[in-house]
Amino acid sequence: MRTQLMVEYERQTGSPFTDSLTGLFNHGFFRTSLDREAKRAERHGETFAVALIDVDSFSHYNQRHGSLQGDRALKEISGLIIENIRQADLAARYSGDVFAAILTKSDSHTASVAMERIRQAVETRSDTLPTVSIGLASYPNDGTDDASLIALAQEALSKAKVSGKNRAYFFERKRELIPDSLPTVLVVDDEARNVKLLEALLRPLNYEVIKASDGKQAMSIINKMDVDLVLLDIMMPEMDGYEVCRRLKGSEATRLIPVVMVTALDDLESKVKGIEAGADDFLTKPPQKLELVARTKSLIKYKRLNNNLASIEHVLFSLANAVEAKDPYTHGHVERVSNLAVSLGQRMHLSNKELEALRYGGALHDIGKIAVSSEIINKSGPLDPEEWEIMKTHPDVGCKICQPLTKHLGAAFDIIRHHHEKLDGSGYPDGLKGEDIPAVARIMAVVDIYDALVTDRPYRKGMEKKNAIGILREEAGSGKLDIQVVDCLIHMVGA
């Protein structure tokens, strides 16, 4: 398919489709490919992401090292981009010192992991290369055409730059909220009389009713507005209710919105198909008022409870960021550890549930340090016994802070408590041994130590990768760290 597009591009433009310096695709071919990918994704109901990768302070790098070395740096960075994306993805030189990528069939999490790999790969060569900042946007959650996706990726890139460079950020849409926080129901049906009937039943109950006449309009509304419930017709032209439901449930941003299919179809096959698409409930047309009200109230209550959990979650992540702010040396540690742990878990073929635990656990593992004074955290020399005992309390404190989300966090809660445990029982806070330490906590322990060794700390400079790997091998050899995890990390970071 891509080869066919190359031939067509050259025929129509009379120009090559690659950049002469880097060998990547050029700007024109990238935009053509992006337009094609948006249309293809819409046709098949798939997701993809767009990334803009900007070389930090490249003009200063050129002035300092000369344009010849600058060209070499661009070629080397382009090689690192290719090495860290899949064959099905597309990389291009978007402009002078900005690269771009299309990450096919990728959700926000998958795309973030890939871009973090690129950022880390460039950062590890910071002795010869400038760093990169990355902005991402996804289809269809953020934008639905090439122009909007590029604009939103540029907005995310600006955020990465403002935040201190050498960052990867996904565009975050601020959803429109209904005034007075009324429960919001989206009614989707191509028959106007059906929409009017549902609206007449719901408005007296103090619900805000939003209307859509087809699937595309419904998706556009949901991407812009916070919705509590979707009442969805099945038989609609172009995009039927099954497809709308699949897209909503397949997206991280909208999967928790309850969907009730309201249909005249009452056969078992139609209901099975709806369940497979992810529908939460069914109503038969015309709906009975008591049944409609009961199910609507129940599902909106469920959605609001999930919203409350998300609010608590945001508070916890804010606290985790506050911990990092106490120590300038660990800036970015949480994000690096989280992404590295997920990448390691993928290599070790962990389940999606375990990968999610690594992502949350990595972000929250040091949240208990909020109770440790800045004097101890930033001390330039070794901690005395009393200070060390205070530092060792942070896993227990972290568990107490995260207690409201115990069930929601799942195995991530184990990471928060046990990421300093050792296989020989010499760790803390519980002195667990061997298999008593959860697998995700053993992974986090290795990744946490590795990042601490290779980055600057108040009491020492970051060490070279090979020296850090040597220490991990010694710890594994003495029975403190999981040798399988250490070996997998070594292969992944290329030491």
Residue pairs with C-beta under 8 A, 6 or more apart in sequence:
2 33
2 90
5 29
5 32
5 33
5 36
6 17
6 29
9 15
9 17
9 28
9 29
9 32
10 16
10 17
13 28
15 28
16 26
17 25
17 26
17 28
17 29
18 24
18 25
18 26
18 29
19 25
19 26
19 92
19 93
21 71
21 74
21 75
21 93
22 74
22 75
22 78
22 93
23 75
23 78
24 78
24 81
24 82
24 91
24 92
24 93
24 99
25 33
25 90
25 91
25 92
25 93
26 92
26 93
27 92
27 93
27 94
27 95
29 92
30 90
30 92
30 94
30 100
30 102
31 146
33 90
33 92
33 102
34 50
34 102
34 146
34 149
34 150
35 145
35 146
37 48
37 102
37 104
37 139
38 139
38 144
38 145
38 146
38 149
40 46
41 47
41 48
41 139
41 140
42 140
42 144
45 243
45 246
45 247
45 250
46 104
46 105
47 105
47 106
47 107
47 138
47 139
47 140
47 141
47 250
47 251
48 102
48 103
48 104
48 105
48 106
48 138
48 139
49 102
49 103
49 106
49 107
49 108
49 110
49 111
49 136
49 137
49 138
49 139
50 100
50 101
50 102
50 103
50 136
50 137
50 138
50 139
50 149
50 150
50 153
51 100
51 101
51 103
51 111
51 115
51 134
51 135
51 136
51 153
52 94
52 98
52 99
52 100
52 134
52 135
52 136
52 150
52 153
52 154
52 156
52 157
53 77
53 81
53 98
53 99
53 100
53 101
53 115
53 118
53 132
53 133
53 134
54 97
54 98
54 99
54 132
54 133
54 134
54 135
54 157
54 161
55 61
55 73
55 74
55 77
55 97
55 98
55 99
55 130
55 131
55 132
56 130
56 131
56 132
56 133
56 161
56 165
56 166
57 130
57 165
58 70
58 73
58 96
58 97
58 130
59 97
61 70
61 73
61 130
62 69
62 70
65 73
73 128
73 129
73 130
74 93
74 97
76 125
76 128
76 129
77 99
77 122
77 129
77 132
78 91
78 93
78 99
80 118
80 121
80 122
80 125
81 91
81 99
81 101
81 118
82 91
83 121
84 114
84 117
84 118
84 121
85 91
85 101
85 103
85 114
85 118
86 103
86 104
86 114
88 104
88 105
89 101
89 102
89 103
89 104
89 106
89 114
90 101
90 102
90 104
91 99
91 100
91 101
92 99
92 100
92 101
93 99
93 100
94 100
101 115
103 110
103 111
103 114
106 114
106 138
107 138
107 251
107 252
108 136
108 138
108 141
108 170
108 252
108 253
109 252
109 359
111 136
111 138
111 170
112 136
112 168
112 170
112 339
113 339
113 342
113 343
113 346
115 134
115 136
115 168
116 168
116 335
116 336
116 339
116 343
117 339
117 343
118 132
118 134
119 131
119 132
119 134
119 166
119 167
119 168
120 336
120 339
120 340
122 129
122 130
122 131
122 132
123 131
123 166
124 465
124 493
131 165
131 166
132 166
133 157
133 160
133 161
133 165
133 166
133 167
133 168
134 157
134 160
134 167
134 168
134 169
135 153
135 154
135 155
135 156
135 157
135 158
135 159
135 160
135 168
135 169
135 171
136 153
136 156
136 168
136 169
136 170
136 171
137 143
137 149
137 150
137 152
137 153
137 155
137 156
137 170
137 171
138 170
138 171
139 149
140 219
140 223
140 247
140 251
141 173
141 223
141 251
141 253
141 254
142 148
142 149
142 152
142 171
142 173
142 223
143 149
143 151
143 152
144 220
144 223
152 171
153 171
155 171
156 169
156 170
156 171
156 172
157 169
159 169
160 167
160 168
160 169
161 167
163 169
164 331
166 332
167 332
173 223
173 224
175 224
175 225
175 226
176 224
176 225
176 226
177 225
177 226
178 184
178 208
178 225
178 226
182 206
182 207
182 208
183 206
183 207
183 208
183 228
183 229
183 300
183 304
184 207
184 208
184 210
184 225
184 226
184 227
184 228
184 229
185 202
185 207
185 208
185 209
185 210
185 227
185 228
185 229
185 230
185 231
185 296
185 300
186 210
186 211
186 212
186 218
186 221
186 222
186 227
186 229
186 230
186 231
187 195
187 198
187 199
187 202
187 209
187 210
187 211
187 212
187 231
188 211
188 212
188 213
188 214
188 215
188 217
188 218
188 230
188 231
188 232
188 233
188 236
188 241
188 244
189 195
189 198
189 213
189 231
189 233
189 236
189 262
190 213
190 214
190 233
190 236
190 237
191 233
192 213
194 233
194 262
194 285
194 286
195 211
195 213
197 286
198 209
198 231
198 262
198 287
198 292
199 209
199 211
201 287
201 289
201 292
201 293
202 209
202 292
202 296
203 209
205 293
205 296
207 296
210 221
210 225
210 227
212 218
212 221
214 236
214 237
214 238
214 239
215 236
215 238
215 239
215 240
215 241
215 243
215 244
216 238
216 239
218 230
218 232
218 244
219 239
219 244
219 247
219 248
221 227
222 230
222 248
222 254
222 257
227 257
228 257
228 258
228 300
228 303
228 304
229 257
229 258
229 259
229 260
229 296
229 299
229 300
229 303
230 244
230 248
230 257
230 258
230 259
230 260
231 260
231 262
231 283
231 296
232 241
232 244
232 245
232 259
232 260
232 261
232 262
232 279
233 241
233 261
233 262
233 263
234 240
234 241
234 242
234 261
234 263
234 265
234 270
234 274
235 241
235 263
235 264
235 265
241 261
241 263
241 274
241 277
242 273
242 274
242 277
243 277
245 259
245 261
245 274
245 277
245 278
245 279
246 277
246 278
247 254
248 254
248 255
248 257
248 259
248 278
249 255
249 259
249 277
249 278
250 278
255 278
256 303
256 306
257 303
258 280
258 281
258 299
258 300
258 302
258 303
259 278
259 279
259 280
259 281
260 279
260 280
260 281
260 282
260 283
260 295
260 296
260 299
261 274
261 279
261 281
261 282
261 283
262 282
262 283
262 284
262 285
262 287
263 270
263 274
263 282
263 283
263 284
263 285
264 284
264 285
266 284
271 282
274 282
280 299
281 295
281 299
283 291
283 292
283 295
309 405
309 408
312 404
312 405
313 405
313 408
316 364
316 367
316 401
316 402
316 405
317 363
317 364
319 367
319 370
319 401
320 334
320 363
320 364
320 366
320 367
321 334
322 370
323 334
323 366
323 367
323 369
323 370
324 330
324 331
324 332
324 333
324 334
326 369
326 370
326 374
326 377
326 378
327 374
327 377
327 378
327 458
329 378
329 455
329 456
329 457
329 458
330 455
330 457
333 366
333 451
333 452
333 455
334 362
334 363
334 365
334 366
335 363
336 451
337 362
337 365
337 444
337 447
337 448
337 451
338 358
338 359
338 361
338 362
338 363
339 362
340 362
340 447
340 450
340 451
341 358
341 359
341 361
341 362
341 443
341 444
341 447
342 355
342 358
342 359
342 362
343 492
344 358
344 443
344 446
344 447
344 485
344 488
344 489
344 492
345 354
345 355
345 358
345 440
345 443
346 355
347 488
347 491
347 492
348 443
348 484
348 485
348 488
350 358
350 439
350 440
353 410
353 411
354 411
354 439
354 440
356 410
356 412
357 409
357 410
357 411
357 412
357 414
357 415
357 440
358 412
358 415
358 440
358 443
358 444
359 412
360 409
360 412
360 415
361 409
361 411
361 412
361 413
361 414
361 415
361 416
361 419
361 440
361 441
361 444
362 415
362 444
362 447
364 398
364 402
364 409
364 412
364 415
364 416
365 398
365 415
365 416
365 419
365 444
365 448
366 394
366 398
367 398
367 401
367 402
367 416
368 393
368 394
368 395
368 396
368 397
368 398
368 399
368 400
368 401
368 416
369 377
369 391
369 394
369 397
369 398
370 397
370 401
371 393
371 394
371 397
372 390
372 391
372 393
372 394
373 390
376 383
376 387
376 390
376 391
378 458
379 387
379 458
379 459
380 458
380 459
381 459
382 459
383 391
392 420
392 428
392 429
393 429
395 416
395 417
395 418
395 419
395 420
395 428
395 429
396 417
396 429
398 416
398 417
399 413
399 416
399 417
402 409
402 413
402 416
405 413
406 413
409 416
411 438
411 440
412 440
414 438
414 440
414 441
415 438
415 440
415 441
415 444
417 429
417 430
417 441
418 427
418 430
418 432
418 437
418 438
418 441
419 441
419 444
419 445
419 448
420 427
420 428
420 429
420 445
421 427
421 428
421 430
421 431
421 432
421 437
421 441
421 445
422 445
422 480
422 481
423 433
423 434
423 437
423 442
423 479
423 480
423 481
423 482
424 433
424 478
424 479
424 480
425 431
425 432
425 433
426 480
427 445
427 480
437 445
442 481
442 482
442 485
443 482
443 485
445 481
445 482
446 472
446 481
446 482
446 485
446 486
446 489
447 489
449 471
449 472
449 475
449 481
450 468
450 469
450 472
450 489
450 493
453 462
453 463
453 467
453 468
453 471
453 472
454 462
454 463
454 464
454 465
454 468
455 462
456 462
465 493
465 495
466 495
469 490
469 493
469 495
472 481
472 486
472 489
472 490
473 486
473 490
475 481
475 486
476 482
476 483
476 486
476 487
477 483
